[in-house]
Amino acid sequence: MGGERPVLWGNLAGIASNLIWATTIPVTEILLATWPPLTLAAARLLVAAPGVLLLFPLLRRPLRLGGIPWPVVLRLSCFYMVPSVVLMIWGQDLSDPMAAAIVFTTMPLVSAIIGAVQGTERVRTSLLLGVGLAIAGGVLASGSFAAGAPGFRGGELVLLVSITLWALFSRATVRDLDGHDTLAQSLVTLAAGGATLTLLSAGLTGAGWLPPVAPDGREILLLLWMGCIGIGLSMPLWFVSVRLLGVTVASMHQNLLPFYVVVLAVLLGQGGIGGRTLAGAALVSLGALVAQLPWARMWRGRATSA
């Protein structure tokens, strides 16, 4: 029973992480109407860091940064996190929304391929079946084919690079910062990434490449929610899920994002949950379950007993 508990907590953390992160989707759309994508990417990471910092006293966790390998943090943030975040926002802007939704569902497959290439993950039949179900469920829940075949505009390739970098970032962070608190992992990578993007954004704005931003009170509140809550809470939970389940299985929970967005819309009185969305959510959940079941070990056990 004790061995089952980490798996349970890993799945709960994955669900909570993506449910919280889903609240950033409509906020991002609102702010992109007046904010340049690069400036918004910098602001959301920079605001997220204080949000994580506040969790230490709230959870009564000691803040220990003395042993943090800062060169490793800078490498993780500058070479993985920062380009992933920038390319994600840029790719969404260049993509057909339906095609973009399909690309996002492939992260479990991308992670599985990376794990196989790196030799850190064995590609099991149950894992491949679970990934297939999660992708199918994500596509179905997003309604990507509800209005006909999606059109590809080129930004989908940018999104694919973005999710590949995010999978690499997640794997490398859990590996290279092993032994450090999950909150500390989130805090230092967000702070380093936010500082890097802020310097880049400020330089481009000063040079006239980006328009300046003068947020009003409403935009500041939206940014605080997106950074402190949407990212500041979801990222530590994401690392917990990755540490307990692995990136491939943890990323399957991301395919429930369309379902969470619909649920949020229903709670706000802006729509209803259709059968397609429910079926998609069920497929994603089934895929995550199948990928975690030790089918090979079960069958070997039966064969031995026979």
N, C-alpha and C positions, 0 to 999 in steps of 0.2 A: 504493500500500500504506500510505503514511503517513497518508492520510486515513481509512483504515479503522480505525486503531488507537484513536483517541478513541471511536469508536462501540463497539468491543469493550470498552474500559475502562468506558464508561458503562453497558453492559449488565451487566458483571460487578459493578460497584458497586451497581447496582439489585438484582441477585440477592442479593448479600451483605447489603445493608441490610435487605431484607425477611426474609431468613432469620434474621438476628440479632434483628430486631424481633419475629419470631414467638415468641421465647422469653418475651416480656413478657406474652403473652396469658394463659397459665395462671397466671402470677404475679399479674397484676392481679385475676383472679377470686378467688384465695386471699385477697389483701389486702382486697378490697372486702367481705369477710365481716365485717371488724371496723373498717375505715377508712371515713369519709365520703368520697364521691367527690371533693369539692373539696380536702380535705386530702391525699388520695392524689395528685391531679393536681399540687398544689404540691410535694409531697415528691419525686415522680419527676423533675420538671424541675430542682429545686434540687440533687438528688443527681447528676443527669446532668452538670451544669456542671463539677464537679471531675473527673468521669470524662474529659471532653474535655480538660481542662487537663493531665491526666497524659499525654495522647497527644503533647503537644509535645516533652518530653524523650525519650520512647520513640522517636519518629520523627525525632528530631534536627531539629526544625523550630523556628525562632526565634518567640518570642511577641511579636508587634508589634501593639499596640493603640492606639498613639499617634494614628493617623489615622482611627480608627473614628468615624463620625458618630453619636454617641450619641442625639441626638434622633430620627434615623431608626431606630435600633435599638429605642428605646422605642416608637415608632409601630408598627413591625412586630410587636413582642412583645405590646403591650397591646391592639392593635386586631385582630390576626389570630391569633397563636399562642395566647394565653391563652384567648380565647373558643372557639377551635377545640377545644382540649384539654378544656375544661370541658364543652362541648356534646357532645363525643364520648362522654365517660364518662356524662353524664346521659342522652343519647340511647340508649345501650346498655341502661341501666337501665330505660328506658321502652318499649323495642321488643321485638317478637317476634324471637327470635334468627335465625330463618330470613329474616324480612323485613330485618333489619339486615344480614345477609350480602349480600343483593341490593343494598341501598343502597350498601354499601362498594364493590361492583364498578363503580359508575357514575362513579368519580372520573376515569378517562380521558375520558369523555364530557363531564363538567363542565369539565375543564381545556380540552378542545378548544373548547367553547362560549365560555369566558372568553377564550381566545386569539383567536377569531374576532371577538368583540365589541371587544377591545382593539386589534385590527389587528396583533397580533404573531405570528399563526399562520394559515397558509393551510389551509383545510379541504380536503384532497385526498381523492380516492376511496379511495386506499390507506389513508389515515389512518382514515377512517370504517369501512372494512372491518376494519382491525386493532382498532379500538375495539369493534366489534360482536363480534368473535371473543373478545376479552379479557373482555368482560362475560359472554358465554355460558359461557366456560370457568370464570370465577370462580363463577358461579351453580352450574354443574355440580359443580365441585370441592368447594363448600361443602355439597353435598347439600341445598340449600334446598327442593327439591321431593320429596325422598325420602320424607317422611312426610306428603305432602299439601300443599295450597296454604297459603302463609304467611298469618298474620293481621296486619293493620296496626293498631297501637295509638296512633299519633300521634308516638311517639318517632322514627319513621323520618324525619319532616320535620326534626327536630332534628339528626339525623345528616347529612342532606343539607346543611343550613346549615354543619355542622362541616367536611365535606369541601370545601365551596366555599371556606370561609375558609382551609383548609389549602392549597388550590391557589393562592389569591391570595397567601398568605404565602410560599409557595415561589417563585412568580414574582417577587414584589416583592423578596425577599431576594437572589436571584441578580442581579436588575437593580440594585437600589439599593446593594448592598454589593459590586458588581463591582470587581475589582482587589484585594480582600482575600482572605486565605487561607481555604480552606474550613473549616478547623478554627476559625479566628477567627470566621467567620460563625456557626458552631454554638455556640461558647462564649458569645458576647455575647448572642445571642438567647435561649439557654437560661437564662443567668444573669438577664437582665432579666425573662423570663417567670416563672422560678421565684421571684424576689424579689417580683414583683407578686402572684402567687398566694399566697405565704407570708404577706404582709402582710394580704391579704384573708381568708385562712383563719384567721389568728391573731385578727383583729378579730372575725370571726363567732363563733369559739370563745369569746373573752372575753365576748362579749355573750350567750352562751348559745344561739346559733342552731345551733351545731355541737357535737357531743359531743367531749370531749378524747380524745386517742389516747395509749395507753401501750404501745408496741410491745415485744414480747419479743425475745429473741435471734434466734429463727428469722425473725421478721418483718423485723428489721433486715437480716439477710443477704439475704432476698428483695428488699428495697428496694434494697440496694446493687447486687445483680445487675441489677435492672430499670433502675435509673438509670445506673450507670456503664457497664454492658455493653449492655443491651438498647436504651437510648436514646443513651447517650454514644458508642457506636460506630456505631450505625445512622444517626444524623442526619448526621454528616459525609459518610458514604457516599451518603446520599440527595441531599445538595447536589451531590456530584460527579456523580451520575447525572443530576440535573436540569440541571446546567451543560452536560453533554456531549450529552444527548439531548432536553432539553426536558421540561416537567412532564407533558405528555400521555403520551408514550412511557414515561417513567420510572415513572409511576403505574400503567402496565399490569402492571408486575412485582408490584404490591401484590395483584393478583388471584390470585397464587400462594400467598398466605398460608395458605388452607385446606390446600393441599397440604403446605406446610412444617410446619404444625401436626400433620398426620397422620404425616409422616415423623418428627417428634420423638417422637410417641407410640409409633411402631414401635421407635425406638431405645431407648425406656424400657420396652419389652416390654408396652405397653398396647394393642396393636391391630395391624391390618394395613392395607395399602394396597389398596383396592378398584379395580375397573375404572372406576367413575364418577370417582373422584379422579384417576386417571391420565389419563383422557380430558379432564377439565377442565384439568389442568395442560398437556396437549399443546395444547389450544385457546388458552390464554393465551399460551403461548410462540409459537405460530403467529401470533397477533394482533400481538404485539410485533415479530415479524420482518416481517410484511406492512406494518405501519405505517412501518417504516424503509426499505423498499425504494423506490427512485426509479422507481416504475412509469411515471409521466407522462413523465419524462425518457427512459426506455427506449423508450417507444412513439413519442415525438417523434423520437428518433434513428433508429428503424426507418423511420418515415414519410419522413424527410429522405433517407435512403440509398436508399429505394425510388424 
